[in-house]
């Protein structure tokens, strides 16, 4: 189940062949790659969506290469700790970086970064995106987006909106929701999805924009009400939940995503080797189904498509940071 914009592997292979022919040394190096274990750095603790997806992909890549692919969790400072270290790592293809939307948000959120999120990294592939879903606590007397907006405008103090932290996709999406609808939202930041969802289910806060994979169990159990997906189309995991456009708010698309990078300067022939292994891994029917069951849209992009996607993400999240007023000095 691959998205429509993803180019076929044949095109990638042709591009890889072109890169390799342009660099005989690179081709020779790539022919023996990987000659030792490869490490994938994940800037989050074990157990989250990024960690799960990285492990699924790594397992399939290791099987192809007959070489270990090791996950190293390195959380801290909103993913910037691991990203800064990655930016200074040798671009030999033996240390890779599986990260998410935080990578592009950081470019606008942090006043000072000791690395460039774009120039210091080589994009390899966007594996999947998981849209944000607008959910409410069951005690909020609304059934759909129209009634939520009407109800929110009637509240003199606005609605309380939880997020997993300042500057996170859920926080920034809420700021853009206010800009588009005029509904005042009182932001209540938490330290991660678990405490946020606990209070949301308990009714201590009224609404949130939550990554679908995190909200899905609570939606299916009837503990949260799904209002609409901030996505261009419905997803199989909750087929009965409309998109924002279907619910009356067009062009409101926000998601977290999962993509692989290497440090800048990676040999094109080695990048082609890594991309080929990633593409084959993500295209595997069993892995594909696991991603879909998490609420993901499978992208499996080329490096060029991932680069273009990143450029768009930078613009989108920069606007969210501006509207939210979030800033980290």
TAURTA-V245194 format. One record per backbone hydrogen bond with DSSP energy under -1.0 kcal/mol. CO is the residue of the C=O (numbers start at 1). NH is the residue of the N-H. Records with the same first field share a line. If there is no record, write none. Layout:
CO->NH  NH
//
This chain:
3->6
8->12
9->13
10->14
11->15
12->16
13->17
14->18
15->19
16->20
17->21
18->22
20->23
23->27
24->28
25->29
26->30
27->31
30->33
38->70
39->96
40->72
41->98
42->74
48->52
49->53
50->54
51->55
52->56
53->57
54->58
55->59
56->60
57->61
58->62
59->63
60->64
61->65
62->66  67
68->38
70->40
72->42
76->81
77->80
79->83
80->84
81->85
82->86
83->87
85->88
86->89
90->92
94->39
96->41
97->261
99->259
100->103
101->105
102->106
105->108  109
106->110
109->328
116->120
118->121
120->264
122->262
125->260
126->301
127->299  300
128->258
129->297
130->256
131->212
132->230
133->210
134->227  228
135->208
136->225
137->140
140->142
144->148
145->149
146->150
147->151
148->152
149->153
155->158
159->186
160->207
161->188
163->190
164->192
165->168
168->172
169->173
170->174
171->175
172->176
173->177
174->178
175->179
176->180
177->181
178->182
184->159
186->161
188->163
190->192
192->196
193->197
194->198
195->199
196->200
197->201
198->202
199->204
206->137
207->162
208->135
210->133
211->214  215
212->216
215->219
216->220
217->221
218->223  224
219->222
225->136
228->134
229->231  244
230->254
238->241
242->229
243->247
244->249
254->132
256->130
258->127  128
259->99
260->124  125
261->97
262->122
267->271
268->272
269->273
270->274
271->275
272->276
273->277
274->278
275->279
276->280
277->281
278->282
279->283
284->288
285->289
286->290
287->291
288->292
289->293
291->296
292->295
297->129
298->3
302->306
303->307
304->308
305->309
306->310
307->311
308->312
309->313
310->314
311->315
312->316
313->317
314->318
315->319
316->320
317->321
318->322
319->323
320->324
321->325
328->111
//
